[in-house]
Amino acid sequence: MGTFRIIKGDITKCRADAIVNAANPSLLGGGGVDGAIHRAAGPELLEECRTLNGCRPGEAKITKGYRLPADYVIHTPGPVYRGGNCGEEQILASCYRNSLKLAACYERNTVAFPSISTGIYGYPVSLAAKTAVREILTFLHTQSTVREVVMVCFDEETKKAYEAAYREIGQAEFVIRKAGEADLADIQKLMETTVAYMENPDWFYEDGKEFLETCVKEEENAGFAVIARTKQEGIPAGCFLVEIPGDVPYNLGNDLGFSKEQLLLSAHMDTAAVAPLYRGHHLQDRMMEVCEEEMKKRGMRYLLATVHPDNPYSLSNVQKRGYGIRATKEKYGRSLRHILCKEI
Ligand code: ADP
């Protein structure tokens, strides 16, 4: 993962590959950081901006940096704060996400941001900081082109707000517990987000909605699910599913030549999703541990898992927990999967 820094300073002096401008939708300059960037870049910047036909809030457009130390300027109009119920958070999140995507597209390695919308646009800085830090860290966790993001705060109060938001995410504590029907929508969303940010979606086998439902309802003892949420705000951070297939053809034990008795004592440690923001907290491992304990209580003997051979992250996580590769086969009508097993 790339690095994230928070500093106090003037963004117009920043030697980043690209600096971001908290622009207004006309892109023709304004007050605050926008005015400072235009003054420092010189009139050529305004000339190039005139050719861009403006920019909607949440979107981003790029120009050269002219007399600035930075090579490029990414212009993104933030939302005007109108109390928080007018989609401000989504627009602000899009500003960070779209600016970073544009930087990656132009193969820029270092990007500097000002605190978007917290000046003239009136967004409370403690709220804006949470959204900004969440989007920046998620982005840094999921790609490798942009390697450093610097948050350039113009004053001490702004810097403190961003530092607090960063601490809150980095030191988040989690509660892992059995999931119920009330968690279904959150689990589905977690899986969708995880797949959307995946390096190779083929690594992930998305179970059908029906299977998820049986897990959270624990119908006919068919399955089991846990969800990890942050302790303070209850934000869904990860989920893990276990299937107890019984004596059916798709039981992975069949691939390993298990007897009927062994099949009935097998559980599939199946699908895990960890929100990109909370990677690095060993959540997959911690959720698996909780699930394994539960399987032990239910008298299961064989814990089985499948992992795509090209997915080194999951493979090393699962192997570290004592699962060994017993076979490698085409599964789910798709490409190869290792079938791993742990006896408890
Ligand atoms: P917005 O219209 O998006 O609210 P502003 O420019 O009014 O944008 O303010 C955004 C933030 O940028 C504020 O925290 C302001 O203090 C800060 N700011 C102003 N000038 C600079 C600068 N030269 N470098 C970094 N930040 C700046």
Residues whose N, C-alpha, C, O or C-beta is under 5 A from the ligand:
A	BS01	ADP	G9 D10 I11 T12 A22 G31 G32 V33 D34 A36 G78 P114 S115 I116 S117 T118 G119 I120 Y121 G122 V152 C153 F154 T158
